[in-house]
Amino acid sequence: MKNKEYMSLKKMIEYIDKALKYTNNCSFETFSNNDEKVDATVFAISQIGELVKNVSEETMKKYPNIEWIIIKNLRNKIVHDYEGIKLNFIWDIITEDIVPLKIKLENILQCEK
């Protein structure tokens, strides 16, 4: 794994941590009624998708337990249709998907040391 790719995976984890920090101890109602939390969280999620561009096909194939293309496509959806993003969808990502993604990324970094 190239250094840029390795650093991109580390940066994804940093953005996951930011998204979790922004939504820590929030209910969906609190989150959805706070524009700053929404904007910061959605930006962090979009950056994760942006960083997928630095992940090689080889790595994607080696770690198919991560839905790389879905993450990348979510970034495109956020960037190109920000107003159309459903907050309950973002909330589901935060409450259901982002911690397992973090664990998977940490495992990759551990394996690739």
KEBA-724298 format. One record per residue: z, x, y of N, C-alpha, C in turn; residue in one letter. Coordinates in pm, whole numbers. Layout:
REM KEBA-724298
   n_pz   n_px   n_py  ca_pz  ca_px  ca_py   c_pz   c_px   c_py r
      Z      X      Y      Z      X      Y      Z      X      Y A
...
REM end
This chain:
REM KEBA-724298
   n_pz   n_px   n_py  ca_pz  ca_px  ca_py   c_pz   c_px   c_py r
      0     85   -118      0      0      0      0     90    124 M
    -87     57    215    -97    135    339     23    106    429 K
     52    202    515    168    189    604    156     66    695 N
     36     40    749     17    -74    838     49   -205    765 K
      5   -212    641     31   -331    560    181   -346    534 E
    245   -237    496    389   -236    471    464   -281    597 Y
    427   -227    711    493   -262    838    467   -408    875 M
    351   -459    842    321   -600    869    410   -692    786 S
    435   -654    661    525   -733    577    668   -730    634 L
    709   -615    682    841   -604    746    848   -692    871 K
    740   -691    948    735   -771   1071    739   -920   1037 K
    674   -961    927    681  -1100    884    826  -1142    861 M
    902  -1055    797   1043  -1084    771   1119  -1096    902 I
   1086  -1012    998   1151  -1022   1129   1122  -1156   1195 E
    999  -1203   1185    965  -1334   1243   1032  -1447   1166 Y
   1046  -1433   1037   1120  -1532    960   1264  -1538   1009 I
   1325  -1422   1027   1462  -1416   1076   1475  -1481   1214 D
   1376  -1460   1300   1378  -1523   1432   1371  -1675   1419 K
   1279  -1724   1336   1266  -1869   1318   1395  -1928   1265 A
   1458  -1859   1173   1586  -1908   1119   1695  -1905   1225 L
   1694  -1802   1308   1793  -1794   1416   1774  -1908   1516 K
   1649  -1937   1550   1621  -2042   1647   1663  -2180   1597 Y
   1664  -2197   1467   1693  -2329   1409   1829  -2335   1340 T
   1905  -2228   1349   2035  -2222   1282   2127  -2335   1331 N
   2188  -2403   1237   2280  -2514   1265   2217  -2628   1344 N
   2087  -2645   1330   2017  -2754   1399   1987  -2866   1300 C
   1992  -2984   1350   1936  -3097   1276   1791  -3110   1320 S
   1714  -3188   1249   1576  -3211   1291   1573  -3272   1430 F
   1665  -3364   1456   1668  -3430   1587   1694  -3329   1699 E
   1790  -3241   1678   1820  -3139   1778   1700  -3048   1799 T
   1642  -3005   1689   1524  -2918   1695   1410  -2986   1769 F
   1374  -3105   1727   1255  -3173   1781   1271  -3213   1927 S
   1394  -3221   1974   1418  -3258   2115   1439  -3137   2205 N
   1420  -3018   2151   1441  -2896   2229   1310  -2818   2233 N
   1239  -2831   2345   1107  -2768   2357   1113  -2617   2337 D
   1217  -2554   2387   1228  -2409   2371   1241  -2370   2224 E
   1324  -2442   2150   1339  -2414   2007   1207  -2437   1933 K
   1142  -2546   1965   1014  -2577   1901    912  -2468   1930 V
    895  -2435   2058    795  -2335   2095    825  -2200   2032 D
    949  -2157   2036    986  -2027   1979    965  -2025   1828 A
   1004  -2132   1763    992  -2139   1617    846  -2144   1574 T
    768  -2225   1640    626  -2237   1605    555  -2105   1633 V
    592  -2039   1742    532  -1908   1770    565  -1809   1658 F
    690  -1805   1616    731  -1713   1508    651  -1741   1381 A
    635  -1868   1347    559  -1904   1228    413  -1864   1243 I
    358  -1882   1362    218  -1843   1383    200  -1692   1370 S
    299  -1616   1414    291  -1470   1404    293  -1424   1258 Q
    366  -1494   1176    366  -1462   1032    224  -1477    979 I
    158  -1585   1015     20  -1607    973    -75  -1504   1029 G
    -52  -1462   1151   -135  -1359   1212   -123  -1227   1136 E
     -4  -1195   1093     20  -1069   1021    -41  -1068    882 L
    -69  -1185    827   -135  -1192    696   -271  -1122    702 V
   -331  -1118    819   -461  -1051    834   -454   -904    793 K
   -335   -846    799   -317   -705    764   -285   -683    617 N
   -280   -791    541   -250   -781    398   -383   -771    323 V
   -395   -668    243   -521   -644    172   -543   -746     59 S
   -668   -760     21   -702   -846    -93   -629   -797   -218 E
   -620   -668   -231   -553   -608   -346   -406   -653   -353 E
   -338   -650   -240   -198   -692   -237   -187   -842   -263 T
   -277   -919   -205   -275  -1064   -228   -291  -1095   -377 M
   -378  -1022   -442   -399  -1044   -585   -280   -995   -667 K
   -219   -887   -621   -104   -830   -692     18   -921   -682 K
     27   -997   -571    142  -1086   -548     92  -1228   -522 Y
     39  -1293   -625    -17  -1428   -605     89  -1537   -591 P
    217  -1500   -604    323  -1599   -588    343  -1636   -441 N
    276  -1567   -352    279  -1602   -210    145  -1667   -176 I
    152  -1778   -108     31  -1852    -72    -25  -1797     59 E
    -84  -1678     50   -132  -1604    166   -230  -1685    250 W
   -324  -1748    185   -429  -1821    258   -370  -1942    330 I
   -276  -2010    269   -212  -2124    335   -136  -2077    458 I
    -67  -1965    448      7  -1911    562    -91  -1876    675 I
   -200  -1812    639   -301  -1776    739   -364  -1900    801 K
   -393  -2000    719   -453  -2124    770   -357  -2201    860 N
   -229  -2192    831   -130  -2257    917   -133  -2194   1055 L
   -144  -2063   1059   -155  -1993   1189   -275  -2046   1266 R
   -388  -2059   1198   -509  -2109   1264   -488  -2251   1316 N
   -422  -2333   1239   -394  -2471   1281   -306  -2471   1406 K
   -203  -2388   1405   -112  -2382   1520   -187  -2337   1645 I
   -264  -2231   1632   -332  -2173   1747   -441  -2266   1801 V
   -514  -2331   1714   -629  -2410   1757   -598  -2557   1780 H
   -483  -2603   1733   -448  -2745   1751   -298  -2760   1772 D
   -244  -2683   1866    -99  -2681   1889    -43  -2821   1910 Y
   -111  -2899   1990    -63  -3035   2021    -66  -3127   1899 E
   -147  -3092   1800   -158  -3176   1682    -59  -3141   1571 G
     21  -3039   1594    118  -2996   1492    229  -3101   1480 I
    255  -3142   1360    362  -3238   1332    493  -3163   1315 K
    592  -3198   1395    719  -3126   1392    792  -3142   1259 L
    775  -3255   1193    840  -3270   1062    780  -3172    960 N
    653  -3139    976    589  -3039    891    649  -2900    917 F
    666  -2865   1043    729  -2738   1080    872  -2735   1027 I
    942  -2845   1041   1080  -2854    993   1088  -2833    842 W
    995  -2891    770    991  -2871    624    969  -2724    589 D
    885  -2657    665    863  -2514    642    993  -2438    662 I
   1063  -2469    769   1189  -2400    800   1295  -2428    694 I
   1307  -2552    652   1417  -2589    562   1386  -2568    414 T
   1257  -2558    379   1223  -2549    237   1147  -2422    198 E
   1062  -2374    286    967  -2270    246    998  -2130    297 D
   1062  -2122    411   1068  -1991    478   1166  -1894    412 I
   1278  -1942    362   1373  -1852    293   1313  -1800    162 V
   1253  -1886     80   1187  -1832    -40   1076  -1731     -7 P
   1003  -1754    103    901  -1658    144    965  -1525    181 L
   1074  -1531    253   1144  -1408    292   1186  -1329    167 K
   1240  -1396     70   1284  -1330    -54   1165  -1264   -124 I
   1053  -1334   -130    934  -1278   -194    883  -1155   -119 K
    884  -1162     13    839  -1047     92    935   -930     75 L
   1062   -957     73   1159   -849     52   1139   -784    -85 E
   1109   -864   -185   1082   -810   -319    958   -721   -319 N
    855   -761   -246    736   -677   -237    771   -544   -173 I
    844   -548    -64    881   -423      4    963   -333    -89 L
   1049   -395   -166   1131   -317   -260   1045   -251   -367 Q
    947   -325   -416    857   -273   -521    763   -165   -467 C
    730   -175   -341    629    -85   -284    690     39   -218 E
    820     56   -225    883    175   -165    835    300   -230 K
REM end
